[in-house]
């Protein structure tokens, strides 16, 4: 049991399978200038978490505490923070990738990464949204500038980023095509997909043409193949930040745009997301919730690659 000056976190000392994760006790942080200390109530678990757990990714060798999604209550504010006070319910994303650490009882983070949690949703819902929603918003709105009536193809549309991206594209008035296994097509229709494609038995490059925007959540050959379904001047936004130069070279040959994007914390984007939530246009599908101590079980489920929606750690 943590004391007033300590907190429980999910840490790891080696890279590997979910069982490398363990609950340890560390010193509770104090907010620095322009930071807030948040008592975490819920924190999403994303593919980037289980990939970093296994490979180290951007973070290199452990020990480290994973987690970028946060929903909770402001415990204290640092010098200079004007937007929030103790007791405010907030949600947001820690700076990606270096701001990790939300799979913990408390986290200190820049105040400007956060906005007030919409009153109509609980912490589990709010804790599921930040990373996937900012990824989709920065891809579809800030980068691709999706407009009403445009045709948008979203790969892995039932996944964490995908199912949120569908809702954001629909809120922008787009016609949305989504790929997923057949068993998830009812779910896709529920969240607004206009045309569902079973990637297991259909080649999307033959089934889809004249697309304005593709959100590529898979990378590899999928990035290059996606370029071939675009209309002239269309754009593929890949959320996999590294890959072959073939992606850019093929885009130039075809007269289309190719962009790789890495999500980062952003208050304006979070405010836009909060407004969509408040308007009833955006909601996370919760694939499972786990107490903080069962983080390894959440990772094991995520590793299967078969969940629809988001996994969330419930901290308090």
N, C-alpha and C positions, 0 to 999 in steps of 0.2 A: 504493500500500500504506500503510495507516494505521500510525502510530507508537504508542508506549505512551501518549502523551498525546492522541492524536486518534482519530477513528473515522469510518467511512464511513456516510453516511445517504442516503436517497432524498429529494431535495428538489425544489422547483419555484420558479421566479421569476415565472411568469405562469400564469394559469388557461388550461385548454384540454384538448386531446386527450392521450392517454397519452404521446405523445412529448415533452411538456413536462417529464416526470420525468427527473431526472439524478442520477448518483452524485456526491456531493461529500464533501469531508473537512472535519470540524469538530472543535472541541475536545471531548474526552470529558468528560461531566459528573461531578461529585462528589456523593455522597449527602449531603443535608442532614439535620437532625434528623428522626428518625422515617421516613427514607427508606432504601431499599436500591438499590444499583447492580446491575443485572442485565446479564449478558452474554447477549444475545438469541440463541437458537438457532433459533426459528421464530416467525413473526408472521402471523396471518391477514390476509387482504385482504377487506374487506367492501363492500357497496354504498355505505355512507357514505363510504368512501375515494374511490371513483371519482366520487361526486357532489361531494364537497368539492374534488377535483382540478379538476373542470370549472367549478364555480360559486362556490367559496369557502365557501358555506354559513355555518355558525356562525363560521368562522375568518376570514372576510373575505379581504383580499388577501394573496397570498404575499409573501415566501417562508415556507414552513412544511414540516415533516416530518409526514407522515400516519402512521396506524397506531395502533390501540388494543389489539389482542390481543398478548399476550406469553407466551412460554414460554422459560425459560432457566435460567441458574445464577447464584446470588448471587455477585457479585464482591467487594462490600464493603458494610458496613452503616453507617448514620449514627448519631449520638448518640441513645440512647434506644431503639433497636430491640432488643426482647427475644425476638421470635418466630423470628428467622432468624439464620443465621451464614453466612460465606463457604463456598461449596461446596454449599449447599442447592439442589435443583432445585425451581423454583416456576413457577406459572402464574397469570395473572390479567388484568384489564383496567385500562388506564389510565383515569382519570376522564374521563367523556364530557360535553361535547365538548372541554374545554380542556386535558386531559392528554395529547393526541395526541403521537406521536413514536416509536412502536415500530418503524418501518421503518428500523432503524438497528442498528449492531453492539452498542450499549449504550444503556440507558435508566435514568434515576434516577426512582424513583416511590415513593409512600407505601407503606410496608410492609404496612399493613392492607388494601390492595387485593389482596393475594396470599395463596395457600395453597400447601402442598407439592404438587408434581405427583404424581399417582398413579404408583406404580412400574411398573404394568403397561402404560403407554402411552408412546410416544415423544414427542419435542418437537413433531413435526409435528402429531400428533393433539391434543396439549395446546394448541398454538398456534392451532389452528383453533376451539377451543371457547369461549373466554371471552365475547366480545361477544354472539354469537348465543345462547349458553346463558343468560346473565344476562338478555337481553331476553325470552326465552321463560319463564324462571323468574319474573321479576318480573311478567310479564303473566298467566301461567296460575296460578301458585301464590300469590304475594303479593297480587295484585290481584283475580283472579277466584276464587281458592280452589277450584280444580277438585276435585271429589269423585268417588269410585268410582261408576260407572254413568252419570255425566253425559254428555251428547252435546256434543262439542266440534268445531267447524268451524274448520279452519286453511286460510287462503288461501295460495297459492303454497307448498304443503306440501313440495315438493321443493327449495326454495331453502335458503339458509343458515340463516335463523331458522326457517323452516317445518319442515325435516326434524328439527331438534333439538326443536322444540316438539312434534312428533308423539310423539317418544320420551318426553318429560317427561309429556305428557298420558297416555300409555299406562302409564307408571310410577305415575301417580296413579289408575289403574283406569278411565279414561274410554273411551267409545266415540268413535272419532276418524273424522271425515269430512275428506278433504283434496281441494283443487282443484289440478290440474296438467294439462298437455297429456297426451294419451293415451299418448305415447311414454314418459312417466315413471311410468305407473301400476304397472308391475312393481316399480319402485324403491319406490314408496309402500307397496305390499303387503309388501315385504321389511322395511321399518322399522316396520310395525305398523298402517298405516291400515286401518280396517275397511270404509270406503266411499270410493271414488275418483270424482271428478267431473271430466270434461273441460270446462274452462271455455270452450273454443273452440266447442263445439256444444251446450252445456247451460247454461241459465240457472239458476244455483244457487238463486235465490229461488223457483223453481218446483219444484226437485228436493229441497230440504231444508226441513224444518219442525221446530218444537219443539226448537230447539237451546238448550242452557244457556249456552254460552260460544262466542264467535267471536273468533279472533285474526286481526285485519285487518293484513296486511303490505303492502297496496297503496295505501290512502288514496283520496281523491277520492270519486267516486260509490259506490265499493265499500263505504266506511264506512257510508254511509246505507243502502244496499241491504241490508247485513248485519243491520241492526237488524230487518228485516222477517221474518227466519227464526227469531227468538228466541221462546221461550216467555215468558209474562208473568214479569217479574222477572229475565230473563236479562241478559247483559252482552256488549257488544262492547268489546274492548280493541284500540285502534289504536296501532301503534308509529310512526305518522307524527304528529309532535307538533303540527303546525299544519294548519288546514283550515277549511272553512265551519262557521258556527254551526248550519247545518241539521242537523248530526250530533247536537248536543245537543237541539235543538228537536224533532226527530223522535223521539228517544228518550223525551222527556218525554210526547209525545203517545201513544206506544205503550205506555207503562208499563214501559219497560226501562231499562237503564243504558248509558251511553256514556262511555268513558274514553279519553283520549289519554295515552300514556306515553313518556317518554324514558329510556332505560337509563342507569344509572350504576354505577360501581364499587361492589362490596359484598363484604366478606369472608364474611359468613354465606351469601350466595347462592353464592359460589364454593366454599365448603366443602360445601354441599349438592350442587353439581354434581360435585365430586370424588368424593363418596360414591356418586352414581349411576354414574359412570364405573367406580369400583372394584367395584360390584355387577354390572357388565356390562349395565346398563340404558341407557347413553348412549354413543354413539360418533358422531363426525363422519364424514360421507362426504367424502373428499378428491377434489375435482374436478380438481385440478392443483397441482403444486408448481413453484416457480421460484426460482432463486438471487436474492439481493438485487439484483444488478445488472440483472436482467430484470424488475424491477417493472412497467415499462411493458407488457410482454407479459401479465402477470397482469391489469392494468387493462383492456387491450384485450379479453381474454377475458371479463372481468366485464361490460364494456360491452355485450356481445351479449345479456345477459339470459337466456341459454340453459343455463347451467351448473346441475348438480344437486349440492348440497353446498357445500363451501368451497374457496377458493383460499388457498394458503399460500406465504409467502416463507420459504425456508430460508436462514438467515443464517450459521450456523456449525455 
